[in-house]
Every structure is written in structure tokens, then in C-alpha cells.
Amino acid sequence: LLRIMEGEVRLLMVNRTPVHVVHKKPADGADAFSATLFSGAKYRYDHPDKWSKLVTPFLKELDAIDLVLGPFDSKPLIWTADFILDEKDSKGEDTYILGEINASCVGFTSQLELAPL
């Protein structure tokens, strides 16, 4: 994974709707590759429209995900799809590798005021 130091891209989903795209970039340094806030990574939250070349093809695959994992009404409401940047295509555009689909550690840190303790 030649571009791992550029971080990962997390698509935060609520059911079948993308809410945020989070670009998680590791802290600067030769040994820094972790994309957690604790490790010093920087998170940038974007609207899914800004990442349409990633989001649109992924959304087209949701029915296939349904076939493998079961219908969305039986899945957790909040979940993520995490991608790693792959080599650029012949047009110089980013390509992505789906690294994981996760519902146990979605790690969102925005709008926490909406869920007071």
C-alpha cells in the first residue's frame, strides 16, 4: 500500500445515507501510519458530494452488500466503510481499496453536542 501515509478515507453512513466523508491523515513523521486522533492524526470532515468519485460507486454496491450481509433493516443504523488510497488511474485520478465495513467502532467526533450524557 504505497499511499498508506496519505491516510484513510472513512465514509460515515446512517442506514443507506452517507453523512460525512472523513479523511484521516496520520501525523507527520517517518513512523507515523496510525490514523487515530490519539496518535496525532488530523481529521477533515467533508460533505459526501465532495467525494462523489468514491461515494457514488460505493452507493451503487449497497444492494450487493445487502445480499452478503442481509437487509439494511437488520443492520446497525450507524456504520462506516473505510478506504485506503490506491494507485492513481490512467487519468491521474485517485482509486480506493475498501479496507473494512465497521459498525462497532465508527469513531465519529462531530456534533457530539446532539447526544448529551
SULJONOR-V513470 format. One record per run of one state. SS is the DSSP state (A for helix, B for strand, O for the rest). FROM is the first residue (numbers start at 0). LEN is the number of residues. If there is no record, write none. Layout:
ss->{SS,SS}
from->{FROM,FROM}
len->{LEN,LEN}
//
This chain:
ss->{O,A,O,B,O,B,O,A,O,B,O,A,O,A,O,A,O,B,O,B,O,A,O}
from->{0,3,6,7,14,16,25,36,39,41,46,47,60,61,69,71,74,77,86,94,102,111,114}
len->{3,3,1,7,2,9,11,3,2,5,1,13,1,8,2,3,3,9,8,8,9,3,3}
//
